[in-house]
Amino acid sequence: MLKDEGLPAAFRALGETDDLTVGELPVRRLPDVLETTAYLLVAEVTRQGARFVTGAVVNDWFSLDLRVQAERLELGELPDRVRAVDGTLEVRPGHVVLRVPLRSDR
């Protein structure tokens, strides 16, 4: 679904099996590696208690905001994956924020 229809549809599909509400997201397609990174993050955090996701593209940056009920998250290799696309991942109680440039030097 991600490959064919993009992030909004893929996140809504996650919401069909988990308690995830999908808010406003960019309609435009992003580079495959960014969509995949965002999807993997949301899928993992949703399994651990994400309840709401929203995102936007502003000034050549994609940002994703997740509201989370879990107090601690286990993200495995996801922080490394985010760094590999020159992004940042901010994790604090109740909140996860992903920021990724649409253009990368890598």
C-alpha positions as CSV (number, residue, x, y, z in Angstrom):
1,M,0.0,0.0,0.0
2,L,2.8,2.4,0.8
3,K,4.4,2.0,-2.6
4,D,1.2,2.3,-4.5
5,E,-0.8,4.9,-2.5
6,G,1.7,6.7,-0.3
7,L,1.9,7.6,3.4
8,P,-1.7,8.7,4.1
9,A,-3.2,5.5,2.9
10,A,-0.5,3.3,4.6
11,F,-1.0,5.1,7.9
12,R,-4.8,4.7,7.6
13,A,-4.3,1.0,7.0
14,L,-2.3,0.8,10.2
15,G,-5.2,2.5,12.0
16,E,-7.5,-0.3,10.8
17,T,-5.7,-2.8,13.0
18,D,-4.3,-0.6,15.7
19,D,-5.6,2.4,17.6
20,L,-4.1,5.1,15.4
21,T,-5.8,8.2,14.3
22,V,-4.4,9.8,11.2
23,G,-4.5,13.6,11.0
24,E,-3.3,15.9,8.3
25,L,-0.5,14.6,6.1
26,P,1.1,15.9,2.9
27,V,-0.7,14.6,-0.3
28,R,2.4,14.8,-2.4
29,R,4.7,11.8,-2.7
30,L,8.1,11.9,-1.0
31,P,11.2,10.1,-2.0
32,D,10.8,6.3,-1.4
33,V,13.5,6.2,1.3
34,L,11.8,8.9,3.3
35,E,8.4,7.3,2.9
36,T,9.7,4.0,4.0
37,T,11.6,5.5,7.0
38,A,8.5,7.3,8.1
39,Y,6.3,4.3,7.7
40,L,8.6,2.0,9.6
41,L,8.8,4.5,12.5
42,V,5.0,4.9,12.7
43,A,4.4,1.2,12.5
44,E,6.9,0.5,15.3
45,V,5.7,3.3,17.5
46,T,2.0,2.3,16.9
47,R,2.7,-1.2,18.2
48,Q,4.1,0.5,21.3
49,G,1.2,3.0,21.9
50,A,1.1,5.7,19.3
51,R,-2.4,7.1,19.1
52,F,-2.2,10.1,16.7
53,V,0.0,11.0,13.7
54,T,0.2,14.1,11.6
55,G,2.8,15.4,9.2
56,A,3.7,18.3,6.9
57,V,6.2,19.5,4.3
58,V,7.6,22.9,5.1
59,N,10.6,24.6,3.4
60,D,12.0,21.3,1.9
61,W,11.6,19.5,5.3
62,F,9.2,16.7,6.0
63,S,8.1,16.5,9.7
64,L,6.1,13.9,11.3
65,D,4.5,14.2,14.8
66,L,3.4,11.2,16.8
67,R,1.4,11.4,20.0
68,V,2.2,8.4,22.1
69,Q,0.8,6.8,25.3
70,A,3.8,4.6,26.0
71,E,6.3,6.1,28.5
72,R,9.3,4.3,27.0
73,L,9.8,3.3,23.4
74,E,12.2,0.7,21.9
75,L,13.1,1.9,18.4
76,G,15.8,-0.6,17.5
77,E,17.7,0.5,14.4
78,L,15.2,3.3,13.5
79,P,17.4,6.1,14.9
80,D,20.3,4.9,12.7
81,R,18.0,4.8,9.7
82,V,16.8,8.4,10.4
83,R,20.4,9.6,10.6
84,A,21.2,7.8,7.4
85,V,18.7,10.2,5.6
86,D,20.1,13.2,7.4
87,G,17.1,13.4,9.7
88,T,16.5,13.9,13.3
89,L,14.4,12.0,15.8
90,E,13.2,13.6,19.0
91,V,11.7,11.2,21.5
92,R,10.3,12.4,24.8
93,P,7.4,11.1,27.0
94,G,4.2,11.2,25.0
95,H,5.7,12.6,21.8
96,V,7.9,11.6,18.9
97,V,9.0,14.0,16.2
98,L,10.7,13.0,13.0
99,R,12.3,15.7,10.8
100,V,13.9,14.8,7.5
101,P,15.2,17.1,4.7
102,L,13.7,16.3,1.3
103,R,17.1,16.9,-0.3
104,S,20.1,15.1,1.2
105,D,23.8,15.4,0.6
106,R,24.0,11.6,0.8
